[in-house]
């Protein structure tokens, strides 16, 4: 059965129920904390108001679906897909390529850039991709190998195209596109003020173990909750590397700065997606299209998970400096970003008070409200996860994952929050930590989101090779 994924907007009741639950908790907790001082009660009011505000925005978010006239204009756009490759599993690269050729709206150019991978010789993969490309003469497919310079320099090979592209699509080498991903991702560009579009990234290997399941829960929740709210304001703060769309003119104008970013004199090699999003927002609206889906593999082991999170968190902290410096004070983006960090500080303070200071100093442990309130908040904030429906995920399994929301909250509070504080202190460690070996692969016998299995991809390129390998350069 070919898996499909859809944005289940009819389940928006979950968001309204979540908002009502938060308001109820707000009243209950505020009444209890009022006895302990206005400062703590005010902190709770600020925190819960932040949640309700964003749930309300997310509740009103809708995918962009333009007119036929707008679609005809979008069909004329020249779209270039940039795929940097470094020590990626060859079968995963084949799968990524097969999904690109299975797009309902084909790109005009696909630029693979092997960033000097020392672990693999991709000669066979290159031959197979070009053989498959022979069946799609309208698509210009290029494979380039360069000396290792990092992901940004690999992307710049596609960005420096002489001005041909109208839209650049950035795609990671382990990201498998849904067949409608590019078509849907282009729709917001019907608005000339839109400078970038974020896709919805789903965890390819979510069923592998509890870690990937929890990652799917919180990562999906962030996108259809917080990022959906930002999109309503036209101020998405960070796109995902798995799949994002940018006005080509915006990107070309910042390539020199993009390649030379430093933080207190130290070159920054990660957080490229958030930097491109910042550049885009300085030129126009940055939005999300919830119906543009891509599947990506996520860490299956704790060591890999922690390295990935540290890189993301350090990048987030570094990017915070640039946002506060360059975002206009009059913009929603500036105040959303500031509110995000204020809320982080408030939540950390409340967490420290409830679980460290009170029990250790005062001998006061949380009562039933101290346990009930976090439980309600965990389910309320995770409710947007139910808006995504995957055909390879039964309703029972999705419900089981949703029921793990308190466990995800505990993981984020007791593990990832301290890790974020450590990342902030060590933010000057700006090396990428590049892949020295494949730690997780998209090819595992599981059908990809595009409906293309590893076997299907292999048979497609083999058939193409038999027909036209000789004539394709």
PEWOUR-V615489 format. One record per pair of residues at least 6 apart in sequence whose C-alpha atoms are under 6 Angstrom apart, sorted by sequence separation. I is the first residue (numbers start at 1). J is the second residue. If there is no record, write none. Layout:
i=I j=J
i=I j=J
This chain:
i=206 j=212
i=230 j=236
i=261 j=267
i=262 j=268
i=299 j=305
i=358 j=364
i=359 j=365
i=447 j=453
i=34 j=41
i=206 j=213
i=261 j=268
i=327 j=334
i=33 j=41
i=206 j=216
i=30 j=41
i=203 j=216
i=379 j=405
i=378 j=405
i=79 j=107
i=80 j=108
i=84 j=112
i=85 j=113
i=86 j=114
i=378 j=406
i=79 j=108
i=80 j=109
i=81 j=110
i=82 j=111
i=83 j=112
i=84 j=113
i=85 j=114
i=86 j=115
i=78 j=108
i=80 j=110
i=85 j=115
i=87 j=117
i=109 j=139
i=113 j=143
i=116 j=146
i=86 j=117
i=108 j=139
i=109 j=140
i=110 j=141
i=111 j=142
i=112 j=143
i=113 j=144
i=114 j=145
i=115 j=146
i=116 j=147
i=87 j=119
i=109 j=141
i=113 j=145
i=115 j=147
i=116 j=148
i=241 j=273
i=19 j=52
i=115 j=148
i=239 j=273
i=238 j=274
i=238 j=277
i=113 j=154
i=198 j=239
i=199 j=243
i=271 j=315
i=199 j=244
i=198 j=244
i=197 j=244
i=197 j=245
i=196 j=245
i=196 j=246
i=236 j=286
i=195 j=246
i=234 j=285
i=235 j=286
i=236 j=287
i=195 j=247
i=234 j=286
i=234 j=287
i=231 j=287
i=231 j=288
i=175 j=242
i=84 j=154
i=172 j=242
i=171 j=242
i=171 j=243
i=170 j=243
i=170 j=244
i=104 j=179
i=169 j=244
i=82 j=158
i=103 j=179
i=104 j=180
i=169 j=245
i=102 j=179
i=168 j=245
i=99 j=177
i=105 j=183
i=168 j=246
i=167 j=246
i=96 j=176
i=167 j=247
i=168 j=248
i=167 j=248
i=166 j=248
i=195 j=280
i=79 j=165
i=78 j=165
i=81 j=168
i=78 j=166
i=79 j=167
i=80 j=168
i=81 j=169
i=82 j=170
i=83 j=171
i=85 j=173
i=77 j=166
i=81 j=170
i=83 j=172
i=195 j=284
i=83 j=173
i=194 j=284
i=195 j=285
i=196 j=286
i=197 j=287
i=198 j=288
i=199 j=289
i=200 j=290
i=193 j=284
i=194 j=285
i=195 j=286
i=197 j=288
i=204 j=295
i=193 j=285
i=200 j=292
i=201 j=293
i=203 j=295
i=204 j=296
i=205 j=297
i=199 j=292
i=200 j=293
i=201 j=294
i=202 j=295
i=203 j=296
i=204 j=297
i=199 j=293
i=201 j=295
i=203 j=297
i=235 j=333
i=185 j=292
i=313 j=420
i=184 j=292
i=314 j=423
i=313 j=423
i=181 j=292
i=181 j=293
i=310 j=423
i=314 j=427
i=178 j=293
i=178 j=294
i=177 j=294
i=176 j=294
i=176 j=295
i=70 j=190
i=175 j=295
i=175 j=296
i=174 j=296
i=64 j=188
i=297 j=442
i=225 j=384
i=224 j=384
i=221 j=382
i=268 j=430
i=269 j=431
i=270 j=432
i=221 j=384
i=269 j=432
i=221 j=385
i=220 j=385
i=58 j=225
i=58 j=228
i=58 j=229
i=57 j=229
i=54 j=229
i=214 j=408
i=63 j=289
i=63 j=290
i=178 j=449
i=179 j=450
i=178 j=450
i=177 j=450
i=7 j=291
i=47 j=343
i=132 j=461
i=132 j=464
i=128 j=461
i=131 j=464
i=131 j=465
i=131 j=469
i=92 j=442
i=92 j=443
i=99 j=450
i=98 j=457
i=18 j=380
i=95 j=457
i=14 j=383
i=11 j=387
i=8 j=387
i=7 j=387
i=8 j=388
i=7 j=388
i=6 j=389
i=5 j=389
i=5 j=390
i=4 j=390
i=4 j=391
i=3 j=391
i=3 j=392
i=3 j=449
i=2 j=451
